[in-house]
């Protein structure tokens, strides 16, 4: 379980690894809010995720909505594991989350 944030000049990347659950919620929320700050583009890398609980899914959905509100492009990248896709589908949120072409 790991949430890391890196910044480029005009973009940020939030990288998630392992199982992201309620124990990671504060770190995930902090990283997402910091990434959405002064940046034009936010990438959320999901290729290292092995599982998401409902708290993580809600935070990702909220981040996408906030990105739309503040006019920041937010993209989910990487090869998204089937287990993660299943959680998003079960939560009824898969259609609300836009994945990059390689995901």
N, C-alpha and C positions, 0 to 999 in steps of 0.2 A: 504494500500500500504506500503509494508515493504520489505526491502532487508537487511538481516543480514549475517555476515560472521563469521565463527568459524574455528579454526585451531586445528588439532590434530598433532601428531608427524610426520606422513607421508601423511596426508590428510587434505583437507579443505572441508567445507560444506557451500554453499551459499543457504540460505533458503529464498524463495519468498512467500509472503503472500498478499492476496487481489488482487486488479487490479494493474498490473504493466504497466505503460504507459510512455510517453515521460517525464513526470515529475520525474520519477524514473531512467531515463536513465543514468545520471551521476553516481548515487549510484550503479546501477547494473554494469556498466562498471568497476568502481573502484573495486568493490568486485570480479568480475570475473578475472580481471588482477591480483589482490593480491592473489587470490586462485590458479591461474596457476603458480605463481612464483616458489618457491622451493619445491613444493609438488609433490608426485608421483600420487596421486589420487585426483580428485575433484568430489564432489557430488553436484548436483543442485537439491534441494528438491522443487518439484512443487505441493505437495499435498495441500498446503494452498492457491494456486493461484485461483482466481475467474475469471481472465481475463488477456489477454496479448494484447498489441497493436503491430503494425508492428515494432516499434522501439525495443521493448523487444525481439521479435522473431529474429530480425536481430542480436542483441547482443548475444543471445544464440547460434545462428548458427555460428557467428564469433568466439565465445569462443570454440566451438567444433572444428572448423578448426584449431585454434591456439593450442589447446591441442594436436591435432594430429601432428602438426608441431614440437612441443617441446617434444613430446613423453610422454605426461601426459594422464592418463586414466580419461576421463570425463564422468560421468554417470548422467542421470536424474532419480530421484527416487521419490517414493511415489505414491499414487494413483492419477493419473493425471485426473483432472476433464474433463468431456466431452467438456465443453466450450473451454478449452485450447487445447484439441486434435483437435477440429473443426477449431480453428484459425490456428494451425500449418498445417492442411490439406489444408485449404483455401489458405494459403501462399505458398503451394507447397513444404514445408520444412519438413513435417512429416517423410518422408522416410530418410531424412538426420539426424534426431535426434534419437539417440538410447536410448530407455527407458529400465529401469531395468524390470525384470520379474514381479514385483509387481505393476508396473505402468500401 
